[in-house]
Amino acid sequence: MRKLIFSAFLLASSIALFAQKLDDVEESVKKGKYVEAKDKIDKVLADTKNQSSANAWYYKGLVYTELAKDSSKTDMDYRMEAFKAFKRYQELDPKNIMLTLQQNGSFFQLYEGYYNHGIKAFNQKKYDVAFNDFKNALEIKDYVYARKYEVNGFSFPALDTQLTNLAGSAAFLNKQEDVAIGYYQQLANAKLKGDDYKDIYPILVDYYGRKQDSVNKSKYLAIGKEVYPDNPYWLQSELDAVGTDKGRRLARLEELQKANPTNFDLAVDYAVELFNYTYGKEKPADYVKRSENLHAALKNAVTLNPTSAYANFVMTQHLSNQIYDIQEGYNKIKGTKPEDVKKKQAINADINKKYDELFTYASVAHQQYEKLPEMKVGEKANYRIMTNQLIDYFRVKKQADKVKFYEDKLKTLK
């Protein structure tokens, strides 16, 4: 009996001593002396007998949350230690009394701390730091969401789209592609739209294409087309799947062009591919047929966008090749008989018609290039070609003043 009384006395003394130590921690917290409070709570929890105390863990979370606000404290991740402490507190106190009194606001505070620190690191291009912050913020968000906590009417959504995108972007920019893909998948599965999300779908299609994962590639290609039907990447992706064989590539382009008749970019791509195939180093066996198809394809492209400098430029190059072909036919006529003269006259008439047609497209292309505030290298080269073609045209038409006008333009072109 005396033994039991003595044991009870020791236990009561121990509890009183422990309570006094927590009071000391609380006193330091009230005075804002968080370093001092840390030393005290660390000593409390260093004693294995105190590690089953819910309140001790609560105070550790409280103290470490405040220390996390001090940017000079870099010896550990105080926010994560605070988060772990609060979780341990809740395990030991299922009623969650202490955190309920403050609407579980400490969790939201930790989330905000990670988010703001991550944004700062991201803007400074410290992508490894930013990713770690965003990942931890999402971990806290998921924990809070699962428990349906809210503070002042605010609660987290099931999918924090902005933060998930930031985590994926930080990982991607930090060359952690496999990690980034997991975050991008969450966003793509939700079929999100908007400028912030338009790039994730091509990234996923490209990633799974390189991984030779046809199931996921097809999945995100389908979602991407649904969400962003006008993105030219989908067409490019389908073309890339064909490979480099010119014949197969051209055939696929023709199929895509027929399936998307109002897509100007695709119309130009098809026309340019057909141009290169028709006027390559060696003439294709069906040269005449290809040339006719090319003419129709270019007319279609110009119809879709009449002021396109590039579409009009490519048409002039096609017409120049046609004029060259007709002139070859003219040069083959060596006779001077009346029928030969008649043939030459007819060919000359065809050449003049082609020149008039070329002039129409060359004029538009020339004007559109001149409107550009600044021409790129390729555009400047095209503009020079257009100017020379207009000079040739006016020479054929024997209009010396126009010839001089465009020659002077060439002189000013740097």
C-alpha positions as a LaTeX table, in Angstrom:
\begin{tabular}{lrrr}
\hline
Residue & $x$ (\AA) & $y$ (\AA) & $z$ (\AA) \\
\hline
Met1 & 0.00 & 0.00 & 0.00 \\
Arg2 & 2.81 & 2.37 & 0.87 \\
Lys3 & 4.44 & 1.39 & $-2.43$ \\
Leu4 & 1.30 & 2.34 & $-4.40$ \\
Ile5 & 1.00 & 5.65 & $-2.58$ \\
Phe6 & 4.64 & 6.41 & $-3.26$ \\
Ser7 & 4.26 & 5.51 & $-6.96$ \\
Ala8 & 1.19 & 7.70 & $-7.23$ \\
Phe9 & 3.11 & 10.54 & $-5.63$ \\
Leu10 & 5.97 & 10.12 & $-8.11$ \\
Leu11 & 3.52 & 10.08 & $-11.03$ \\
Ala12 & 1.77 & 13.21 & $-9.79$ \\
Ser13 & 5.12 & 14.92 & $-9.35$ \\
Ser14 & 6.15 & 13.88 & $-12.85$ \\
Ile15 & 2.92 & 15.22 & $-14.37$ \\
Ala16 & 3.29 & 18.46 & $-12.47$ \\
Leu17 & 6.88 & 18.80 & $-13.63$ \\
Phe18 & 5.89 & 18.07 & $-17.23$ \\
Ala19 & 3.02 & 20.58 & $-17.05$ \\
Gln20 & 5.46 & 23.16 & $-15.73$ \\
Lys21 & 7.78 & 22.54 & $-18.67$ \\
Leu22 & 4.94 & 23.06 & $-21.18$ \\
Asp23 & 3.98 & 26.23 & $-19.30$ \\
Asp24 & 7.55 & 27.41 & $-19.81$ \\
Val25 & 7.28 & 26.69 & $-23.54$ \\
Glu26 & 3.98 & 28.57 & $-23.70$ \\
Glu27 & 5.50 & 31.52 & $-21.86$ \\
Ser28 & 8.35 & 31.76 & $-24.37$ \\
Val29 & 5.83 & 31.58 & $-27.22$ \\
Lys30 & 3.78 & 34.42 & $-25.72$ \\
Lys31 & 6.93 & 36.56 & $-25.57$ \\
Gly32 & 7.79 & 35.73 & $-29.18$ \\
Lys33 & 11.00 & 34.01 & $-28.10$ \\
Tyr34 & 10.70 & 31.12 & $-30.53$ \\
Val35 & 14.34 & 30.01 & $-30.49$ \\
Glu36 & 14.11 & 29.74 & $-26.73$ \\
Ala37 & 10.77 & 27.95 & $-27.05$ \\
Lys38 & 12.32 & 25.50 & $-29.53$ \\
Asp39 & 15.09 & 24.57 & $-27.13$ \\
Lys40 & 12.53 & 23.95 & $-24.41$ \\
Ile41 & 10.10 & 21.85 & $-26.48$ \\
Asp42 & 12.94 & 19.86 & $-28.00$ \\
Lys43 & 14.14 & 18.96 & $-24.50$ \\
Val44 & 10.61 & 17.98 & $-23.49$ \\
Leu45 & 10.22 & 15.64 & $-26.46$ \\
Ala46 & 13.73 & 14.26 & $-26.10$ \\
Asp47 & 12.40 & 12.43 & $-23.05$ \\
Thr48 & 10.67 & 9.30 & $-24.36$ \\
Lys49 & 8.12 & 9.52 & $-21.52$ \\
Asn50 & 6.81 & 12.80 & $-22.95$ \\
Gln51 & 6.42 & 11.65 & $-26.55$ \\
Ser52 & 2.93 & 10.37 & $-25.89$ \\
Ser53 & 1.78 & 13.85 & $-24.89$ \\
Ala54 & $-0.50$ & 15.37 & $-27.53$ \\
Asn55 & 0.03 & 18.91 & $-26.24$ \\
Ala56 & 3.80 & 18.61 & $-26.47$ \\
Trp57 & 3.52 & 17.85 & $-30.18$ \\
Tyr58 & 1.04 & 20.67 & $-30.61$ \\
Tyr59 & 3.51 & 23.14 & $-29.12$ \\
Lys60 & 6.31 & 21.79 & $-31.28$ \\
Gly61 & 4.14 & 22.41 & $-34.36$ \\
Leu62 & 3.32 & 25.90 & $-33.14$ \\
Val63 & 6.94 & 26.85 & $-32.40$ \\
Tyr64 & 8.34 & 25.35 & $-35.61$ \\
Thr65 & 5.68 & 27.10 & $-37.70$ \\
Glu66 & 6.89 & 30.44 & $-36.36$ \\
Leu67 & 10.57 & 29.56 & $-36.88$ \\
Ala68 & 9.78 & 28.66 & $-40.52$ \\
Lys69 & 9.00 & 32.33 & $-41.13$ \\
Asp70 & 12.63 & 33.24 & $-40.40$ \\
Ser71 & 14.50 & 32.91 & $-43.70$ \\
Ser72 & 17.82 & 32.72 & $-41.86$ \\
Lys73 & 16.81 & 29.37 & $-40.35$ \\
Thr74 & 18.14 & 26.90 & $-42.91$ \\
Asp75 & 19.35 & 24.01 & $-40.76$ \\
Met76 & 16.13 & 22.05 & $-41.37$ \\
Asp77 & 12.74 & 22.28 & $-43.05$ \\
Tyr78 & 10.83 & 23.80 & $-40.14$ \\
Arg79 & 7.52 & 23.78 & $-42.02$ \\
Met80 & 7.66 & 20.04 & $-42.65$ \\
Glu81 & 8.69 & 19.39 & $-39.05$ \\
Ala82 & 5.73 & 21.51 & $-37.91$ \\
Phe83 & 3.40 & 19.60 & $-40.23$ \\
Lys84 & 4.62 & 16.26 & $-38.87$ \\
Ala85 & 4.22 & 17.53 & $-35.30$ \\
Phe86 & 0.62 & 18.64 & $-35.88$ \\
Lys87 & $-0.22$ & 15.29 & $-37.48$ \\
Arg88 & 1.29 & 13.48 & $-34.48$ \\
Tyr89 & $-0.75$ & 15.72 & $-32.18$ \\
Gln90 & $-3.95$ & 14.71 & $-33.95$ \\
Glu91 & $-3.05$ & 11.04 & $-33.67$ \\
Leu92 & $-2.71$ & 11.44 & $-29.91$ \\
Asp93 & $-5.75$ & 13.68 & $-29.51$ \\
Pro94 & $-8.52$ & 12.40 & $-31.81$ \\
Lys95 & $-10.76$ & 15.24 & $-30.61$ \\
Asn96 & $-8.22$ & 17.71 & $-32.07$ \\
Ile97 & $-9.11$ & 20.25 & $-29.38$ \\
Met98 & $-6.14$ & 22.61 & $-29.71$ \\
Leu99 & $-6.22$ & 22.88 & $-33.51$ \\
Thr100 & $-10.02$ & 23.08 & $-33.64$ \\
Leu101 & $-9.84$ & 26.20 & $-31.47$ \\
Gln102 & $-7.96$ & 27.94 & $-34.30$ \\
Gln103 & $-10.02$ & 26.33 & $-37.13$ \\
Asn104 & $-7.02$ & 24.18 & $-38.08$ \\
Gly105 & $-5.54$ & 27.39 & $-39.39$ \\
Ser106 & $-1.98$ & 26.20 & $-38.80$ \\
Phe107 & $-2.25$ & 23.79 & $-41.74$ \\
Phe108 & $-3.39$ & 26.57 & $-44.05$ \\
Gln109 & $-0.55$ & 28.74 & $-42.74$ \\
Leu110 & 2.02 & 26.04 & $-43.55$ \\
Tyr111 & 0.54 & 25.61 & $-47.04$ \\
Glu112 & 0.74 & 29.35 & $-47.67$ \\
Gly113 & 4.32 & 29.45 & $-46.43$ \\
Tyr114 & 5.41 & 26.74 & $-48.86$ \\
Tyr115 & 3.45 & 28.31 & $-51.72$ \\
Asn116 & 4.90 & 31.80 & $-51.30$ \\
His117 & 8.45 & 30.53 & $-50.83$ \\
Gly118 & 8.03 & 28.34 & $-53.90$ \\
Ile119 & 6.81 & 31.23 & $-56.04$ \\
Lys120 & 9.80 & 33.31 & $-55.02$ \\
Ala121 & 12.22 & 30.48 & $-55.84$ \\
Phe122 & 10.47 & 29.81 & $-59.17$ \\
Asn123 & 10.80 & 33.46 & $-60.21$ \\
Gln124 & 14.48 & 33.28 & $-59.29$ \\
Lys125 & 14.78 & 30.14 & $-61.47$ \\
Lys126 & 15.69 & 28.00 & $-58.46$ \\
Tyr127 & 13.51 & 25.24 & $-59.81$ \\
Asp128 & 14.74 & 22.51 & $-57.46$ \\
Val129 & 13.76 & 24.60 & $-54.43$ \\
Ala130 & 10.47 & 25.63 & $-56.03$ \\
Phe131 & 9.51 & 22.06 & $-56.84$ \\
Asn132 & 10.21 & 20.87 & $-53.30$ \\
Asp133 & 8.08 & 23.71 & $-51.89$ \\
Phe134 & 5.18 & 23.07 & $-54.28$ \\
Lys135 & 5.32 & 19.30 & $-53.65$ \\
Asn136 & 5.14 & 19.87 & $-49.88$ \\
Ala137 & 2.33 & 22.39 & $-50.25$ \\
Leu138 & 0.35 & 19.80 & $-52.21$ \\
Glu139 & 1.00 & 17.19 & $-49.52$ \\
Ile140 & $-0.47$ & 19.54 & $-46.91$ \\
Lys141 & $-3.35$ & 20.42 & $-49.19$ \\
Asp142 & $-4.24$ & 16.75 & $-49.70$ \\
Tyr143 & $-4.10$ & 16.10 & $-45.95$ \\
Val144 & $-6.39$ & 19.07 & $-45.21$ \\
Tyr145 & $-8.79$ & 18.25 & $-48.07$ \\
Ala146 & $-9.15$ & 14.65 & $-46.91$ \\
Arg147 & $-10.28$ & 15.92 & $-43.50$ \\
Lys148 & $-12.60$ & 18.56 & $-44.99$ \\
Tyr149 & $-11.08$ & 21.38 & $-42.94$ \\
Glu150 & $-11.93$ & 24.97 & $-43.75$ \\
Val151 & $-10.93$ & 28.32 & $-42.31$ \\
Asn152 & $-13.13$ & 31.41 & $-42.54$ \\
Gly153 & $-15.25$ & 29.69 & $-45.19$ \\
Phe154 & $-12.26$ & 28.72 & $-47.36$ \\
Ser155 & $-11.47$ & 25.09 & $-48.18$ \\
Phe156 & $-9.11$ & 23.44 & $-50.65$ \\
Pro157 & $-10.39$ & 21.90 & $-53.90$ \\
Ala158 & $-9.81$ & 18.25 & $-54.72$ \\
Leu159 & $-7.38$ & 19.36 & $-57.46$ \\
Asp160 & $-5.38$ & 22.52 & $-56.84$ \\
Thr161 & $-4.89$ & 23.22 & $-60.53$ \\
Gln162 & $-2.57$ & 26.20 & $-60.23$ \\
Leu163 & $-0.28$ & 24.57 & $-57.68$ \\
Thr164 & $-0.25$ & 21.25 & $-59.53$ \\
Asn165 & 0.76 & 23.06 & $-62.71$ \\
Leu166 & 3.48 & 24.95 & $-60.86$ \\
Ala167 & 4.83 & 21.72 & $-59.37$ \\
Gly168 & 4.90 & 20.10 & $-62.80$ \\
Ser169 & 6.53 & 23.11 & $-64.41$ \\
Ala170 & 9.19 & 23.40 & $-61.71$ \\
Ala171 & 10.02 & 19.69 & $-62.04$ \\
Phe172 & 10.09 & 19.94 & $-65.84$ \\
Leu173 & 12.39 & 22.96 & $-65.79$ \\
Asn174 & 14.58 & 21.19 & $-63.25$ \\
Lys175 & 14.95 & 18.35 & $-65.80$ \\
Gln176 & 12.83 & 15.95 & $-63.74$ \\
Glu177 & 10.65 & 15.04 & $-66.69$ \\
Asp178 & 9.34 & 11.75 & $-65.32$ \\
Val179 & 8.22 & 13.52 & $-62.14$ \\
Ala180 & 6.64 & 16.42 & $-64.04$ \\
Ile181 & 4.57 & 14.04 & $-66.17$ \\
Gly182 & 2.70 & 12.80 & $-63.08$ \\
Tyr183 & 1.48 & 16.32 & $-62.31$ \\
Tyr184 & 0.63 & 17.07 & $-65.96$ \\
Gln185 & $-1.41$ & 13.87 & $-66.14$ \\
Gln186 & $-3.63$ & 15.07 & $-63.29$ \\
Leu187 & $-4.34$ & 18.31 & $-65.15$ \\
Ala188 & $-4.89$ & 16.65 & $-68.51$ \\
Asn189 & $-7.23$ & 14.05 & $-67.01$ \\
Ala190 & $-9.34$ & 16.97 & $-65.77$ \\
Lys191 & $-9.40$ & 18.31 & $-69.38$ \\
Leu192 & $-8.39$ & 21.79 & $-68.30$ \\
Lys193 & $-8.46$ & 24.67 & $-70.77$ \\
Gly194 & $-6.69$ & 28.02 & $-70.77$ \\
Asp195 & $-3.32$ & 29.48 & $-71.66$ \\
Asp196 & $-1.72$ & 28.04 & $-68.52$ \\
Tyr197 & $-2.52$ & 24.48 & $-69.57$ \\
Lys198 & $-2.31$ & 24.39 & $-73.36$ \\
Asp199 & 1.29 & 23.13 & $-73.42$ \\
Ile200 & 0.80 & 20.15 & $-71.13$ \\
Tyr201 & $-1.08$ & 18.08 & $-73.74$ \\
Pro202 & 1.68 & 18.21 & $-76.40$ \\
Ile203 & 4.24 & 17.49 & $-73.67$ \\
Leu204 & 2.35 & 14.34 & $-72.65$ \\
Val205 & 1.89 & 13.17 & $-76.25$ \\
Asp206 & 5.57 & 13.73 & $-77.00$ \\
Tyr207 & 6.66 & 12.03 & $-73.76$ \\
Tyr208 & 4.64 & 8.88 & $-74.31$ \\
Gly209 & 5.59 & 8.83 & $-77.97$ \\
Arg210 & 9.27 & 8.70 & $-77.00$ \\
Lys211 & 8.49 & 6.05 & $-74.39$ \\
Gln212 & 6.71 & 4.02 & $-77.10$ \\
Asp213 & 3.64 & 3.91 & $-74.88$ \\
Ser214 & 0.97 & 3.95 & $-77.59$ \\
Val215 & $-1.92$ & 3.62 & $-75.11$ \\
Asn216 & $-1.11$ & 6.79 & $-73.17$ \\
Lys217 & 0.00 & 8.63 & $-76.30$ \\
Ser218 & $-3.37$ & 7.93 & $-77.94$ \\
Lys219 & $-5.20$ & 8.85 & $-74.74$ \\
Tyr220 & $-3.64$ & 12.29 & $-74.37$ \\
Leu221 & $-3.71$ & 12.94 & $-78.11$ \\
Ala222 & $-7.48$ & 12.39 & $-78.03$ \\
Ile223 & $-7.94$ & 14.61 & $-74.96$ \\
Gly224 & $-5.69$ & 17.29 & $-76.46$ \\
Lys225 & $-7.69$ & 17.32 & $-79.70$ \\
Glu226 & $-10.91$ & 17.56 & $-77.71$ \\
Val227 & $-9.72$ & 20.45 & $-75.55$ \\
Tyr228 & $-7.60$ & 22.29 & $-78.15$ \\
Pro229 & $-8.89$ & 21.15 & $-81.57$ \\
Asp230 & $-7.03$ & 23.91 & $-83.46$ \\
Asn231 & $-3.59$ & 23.20 & $-82.05$ \\
Pro232 & $-1.33$ & 22.47 & $-85.07$ \\
Tyr233 & 0.78 & 20.15 & $-82.91$ \\
Trp234 & $-1.74$ & 17.31 & $-83.30$ \\
Leu235 & $-1.27$ & 17.31 & $-87.05$ \\
Gln236 & 2.49 & 17.52 & $-86.68$ \\
Ser237 & 2.39 & 14.59 & $-84.26$ \\
Glu238 & 0.52 & 12.48 & $-86.78$ \\
Leu239 & 3.00 & 13.43 & $-89.49$ \\
Asp240 & 5.96 & 12.57 & $-87.27$ \\
Ala241 & 4.47 & 9.12 & $-86.77$ \\
Val242 & 4.71 & 8.54 & $-90.54$ \\
Gly243 & 8.49 & 9.03 & $-90.54$ \\
Thr244 & 10.72 & 10.69 & $-93.12$ \\
Asp245 & 9.62 & 8.82 & $-96.26$ \\
Lys246 & 8.55 & 11.61 & $-98.64$ \\
Gly247 & 5.88 & 9.59 & $-100.37$ \\
Arg248 & 4.20 & 8.41 & $-97.16$ \\
Arg249 & 4.50 & 11.85 & $-95.59$ \\
Leu250 & 2.92 & 13.52 & $-98.60$ \\
Ala251 & 0.10 & 10.98 & $-98.72$ \\
Arg252 & $-0.64$ & 11.51 & $-95.03$ \\
Leu253 & $-0.57$ & 15.29 & $-95.46$ \\
Glu254 & $-3.05$ & 15.00 & $-98.29$ \\
Glu255 & $-5.36$ & 12.91 & $-96.11$ \\
Leu256 & $-5.10$ & 15.40 & $-93.25$ \\
Gln257 & $-5.67$ & 18.33 & $-95.57$ \\
Lys258 & $-8.83$ & 16.75 & $-96.97$ \\
Ala259 & $-10.05$ & 16.02 & $-93.44$ \\
Asn260 & $-9.32$ & 19.63 & $-92.36$ \\
Pro261 & $-10.13$ & 21.68 & $-95.48$ \\
Thr262 & $-10.30$ & 25.05 & $-93.70$ \\
Asn263 & $-7.00$ & 24.71 & $-91.82$ \\
Phe264 & $-4.70$ & 27.26 & $-93.47$ \\
Asp265 & $-1.49$ & 26.10 & $-91.79$ \\
Leu266 & $-2.12$ & 22.55 & $-92.92$ \\
Ala267 & $-2.97$ & 23.75 & $-96.45$ \\
Val268 & 0.37 & 25.58 & $-96.68$ \\
Asp269 & 2.30 & 22.64 & $-95.21$ \\
Tyr270 & 0.73 & 20.30 & $-97.76$ \\
Ala271 & 1.45 & 22.69 & $-100.64$ \\
Val272 & 5.08 & 23.19 & $-99.58$ \\
Glu273 & 5.62 & 19.43 & $-99.17$ \\
Leu274 & 4.10 & 18.87 & $-102.61$ \\
Phe275 & 6.25 & 21.68 & $-104.05$ \\
Asn276 & 9.44 & 20.08 & $-102.71$ \\
Tyr277 & 8.36 & 16.68 & $-104.01$ \\
Thr278 & 7.46 & 18.03 & $-107.46$ \\
Tyr279 & 10.51 & 20.25 & $-107.94$ \\
Gly280 & 13.12 & 18.11 & $-106.23$ \\
Lys281 & 16.46 & 17.08 & $-107.71$ \\
Glu282 & 14.72 & 14.53 & $-109.88$ \\
Lys283 & 11.32 & 14.95 & $-111.48$ \\
Pro284 & 8.77 & 12.42 & $-110.24$ \\
Ala285 & 7.32 & 10.06 & $-112.82$ \\
Asp286 & 3.94 & 11.77 & $-112.49$ \\
Tyr287 & 5.44 & 15.29 & $-112.74$ \\
Val288 & 2.63 & 16.79 & $-114.80$ \\
Lys289 & $-0.07$ & 15.45 & $-112.49$ \\
Arg290 & 1.86 & 16.59 & $-109.40$ \\
Ser291 & 2.30 & 20.05 & $-110.88$ \\
Glu292 & $-1.45$ & 20.33 & $-111.48$ \\
Asn293 & $-2.19$ & 19.15 & $-107.93$ \\
Leu294 & 0.32 & 21.65 & $-106.58$ \\
His295 & $-1.34$ & 24.52 & $-108.45$ \\
Ala296 & $-4.72$ & 23.56 & $-106.95$ \\
Ala297 & $-3.21$ & 23.18 & $-103.47$ \\
Leu298 & $-1.58$ & 26.61 & $-103.62$ \\
Lys299 & $-4.75$ & 28.25 & $-104.90$ \\
Asn300 & $-6.59$ & 26.69 & $-101.98$ \\
Ala301 & $-4.04$ & 28.01 & $-99.48$ \\
Val302 & $-4.20$ & 31.53 & $-100.91$ \\
Thr303 & $-8.00$ & 31.39 & $-100.89$ \\
Leu304 & $-7.95$ & 30.50 & $-97.19$ \\
Asn305 & $-5.61$ & 33.42 & $-96.44$ \\
Pro306 & $-5.37$ & 35.84 & $-99.40$ \\
Thr307 & $-2.91$ & 38.17 & $-97.63$ \\
Ser308 & $-0.43$ & 35.48 & $-96.60$ \\
Ala309 & 2.97 & 36.63 & $-97.84$ \\
Tyr310 & 4.36 & 33.11 & $-97.68$ \\
Ala311 & 1.50 & 31.36 & $-99.52$ \\
Asn312 & 1.64 & 33.95 & $-102.29$ \\
Phe313 & 5.43 & 33.66 & $-102.40$ \\
Val314 & 5.34 & 29.87 & $-102.85$ \\
Met315 & 2.76 & 30.28 & $-105.61$ \\
Thr316 & 5.13 & 32.61 & $-107.50$ \\
Gln317 & 7.91 & 30.00 & $-107.25$ \\
His318 & 5.58 & 27.37 & $-108.66$ \\
Leu319 & 4.55 & 29.68 & $-111.52$ \\
Ser320 & 8.22 & 30.45 & $-112.24$ \\
Asn321 & 8.84 & 26.72 & $-112.66$ \\
Gln322 & 5.84 & 26.47 & $-114.96$ \\
Ile323 & 7.12 & 29.36 & $-117.07$ \\
Tyr324 & 10.49 & 27.61 & $-117.29$ \\
Asp325 & 8.79 & 24.39 & $-118.47$ \\
Ile326 & 6.83 & 26.27 & $-121.13$ \\
Gln327 & 9.97 & 28.07 & $-122.31$ \\
Glu328 & 11.72 & 24.71 & $-122.68$ \\
Gly329 & 8.94 & 23.65 & $-125.01$ \\
Tyr330 & 9.37 & 26.88 & $-126.97$ \\
Asn331 & 13.11 & 26.33 & $-127.33$ \\
Lys332 & 12.59 & 22.85 & $-128.75$ \\
Ile333 & 10.82 & 24.29 & $-131.79$ \\
Lys334 & 13.66 & 24.86 & $-134.24$ \\
Gly335 & 11.72 & 25.09 & $-137.49$ \\
Thr336 & 10.56 & 28.23 & $-139.26$ \\
Lys337 & 7.56 & 26.80 & $-141.03$ \\
Pro338 & 4.23 & 28.60 & $-140.61$ \\
Glu339 & 3.01 & 25.86 & $-138.26$ \\
Asp340 & 6.18 & 26.24 & $-136.16$ \\
Val341 & 5.70 & 29.99 & $-135.98$ \\
Lys342 & 2.09 & 29.42 & $-134.95$ \\
Lys343 & 3.17 & 27.05 & $-132.16$ \\
Lys344 & 5.68 & 29.60 & $-130.89$ \\
Gln345 & 3.06 & 32.34 & $-130.88$ \\
Ala346 & 0.68 & 30.13 & $-128.89$ \\
Ile347 & 3.45 & 29.28 & $-126.41$ \\
Asn348 & 4.32 & 32.97 & $-126.06$ \\
Ala349 & 0.70 & 33.69 & $-125.26$ \\
Asp350 & 0.80 & 30.99 & $-122.56$ \\
Ile351 & 3.98 & 32.47 & $-121.14$ \\
Asn352 & 2.41 & 35.92 & $-120.97$ \\
Lys353 & $-0.63$ & 34.51 & $-119.20$ \\
Lys354 & 1.60 & 32.81 & $-116.67$ \\
Tyr355 & 3.54 & 36.04 & $-116.13$ \\
Asp356 & 0.30 & 37.92 & $-115.53$ \\
Glu357 & $-0.76$ & 35.27 & $-113.03$ \\
Leu358 & 2.64 & 35.40 & $-111.34$ \\
Phe359 & 2.40 & 39.20 & $-111.12$ \\
Thr360 & $-0.86$ & 38.94 & $-109.16$ \\
Tyr361 & 0.67 & 36.76 & $-106.45$ \\
Ala362 & 4.07 & 38.47 & $-106.48$ \\
Ser363 & 2.44 & 41.87 & $-105.91$ \\
Val364 & 0.53 & 40.64 & $-102.87$ \\
Ala365 & 3.58 & 38.89 & $-101.39$ \\
His366 & 5.78 & 41.95 & $-102.00$ \\
Gln367 & 3.28 & 44.29 & $-100.36$ \\
Gln368 & 2.80 & 42.02 & $-97.35$ \\
Tyr369 & 6.54 & 41.67 & $-96.77$ \\
Glu370 & 6.90 & 45.46 & $-96.97$ \\
Lys371 & 4.27 & 45.85 & $-94.24$ \\
Leu372 & 6.33 & 43.87 & $-91.76$ \\
Pro373 & 7.91 & 46.12 & $-89.10$ \\
Glu374 & 11.05 & 44.01 & $-89.33$ \\
Met375 & 11.81 & 41.15 & $-91.70$ \\
Lys376 & 13.52 & 37.97 & $-90.52$ \\
Val377 & 16.36 & 36.54 & $-92.58$ \\
Gly378 & 14.10 & 34.16 & $-94.49$ \\
Glu379 & 11.47 & 36.82 & $-95.09$ \\
Lys380 & 14.11 & 39.22 & $-96.36$ \\
Ala381 & 15.36 & 36.57 & $-98.80$ \\
Asn382 & 11.81 & 35.98 & $-100.04$ \\
Tyr383 & 11.25 & 39.71 & $-100.40$ \\
Arg384 & 14.40 & 39.99 & $-102.53$ \\
Ile385 & 13.18 & 37.17 & $-104.78$ \\
Met386 & 9.77 & 38.85 & $-105.11$ \\
Thr387 & 11.42 & 42.12 & $-106.10$ \\
Asn388 & 13.52 & 40.40 & $-108.77$ \\
Gln389 & 10.47 & 38.63 & $-110.12$ \\
Leu390 & 8.61 & 41.92 & $-110.41$ \\
Ile391 & 11.63 & 43.36 & $-112.27$ \\
Asp392 & 11.52 & 40.40 & $-114.67$ \\
Tyr393 & 7.81 & 40.86 & $-115.16$ \\
Phe394 & 8.09 & 44.53 & $-116.08$ \\
Arg395 & 11.00 & 43.79 & $-118.38$ \\
Val396 & 8.81 & 41.33 & $-120.23$ \\
Lys397 & 6.09 & 43.98 & $-120.36$ \\
Lys398 & 8.69 & 46.57 & $-121.48$ \\
Gln399 & 7.85 & 49.02 & $-118.69$ \\
Ala400 & 11.26 & 50.60 & $-117.98$ \\
Asp401 & 9.97 & 52.97 & $-115.29$ \\
Lys402 & 8.62 & 50.07 & $-113.25$ \\
Val403 & 11.82 & 48.14 & $-113.76$ \\
Lys404 & 13.80 & 51.08 & $-112.36$ \\
Phe405 & 11.35 & 51.47 & $-109.47$ \\
Tyr406 & 11.93 & 47.92 & $-108.25$ \\
Glu407 & 15.65 & 48.01 & $-109.00$ \\
Asp408 & 15.90 & 51.02 & $-106.70$ \\
Lys409 & 14.10 & 49.04 & $-104.01$ \\
Leu410 & 16.70 & 46.32 & $-104.29$ \\
Lys411 & 19.48 & 48.85 & $-103.78$ \\
Thr412 & 17.96 & 49.94 & $-100.45$ \\
Leu413 & 17.60 & 46.38 & $-99.20$ \\
Lys414 & 20.35 & 45.60 & $-96.71$ \\
\hline
\end{tabular}
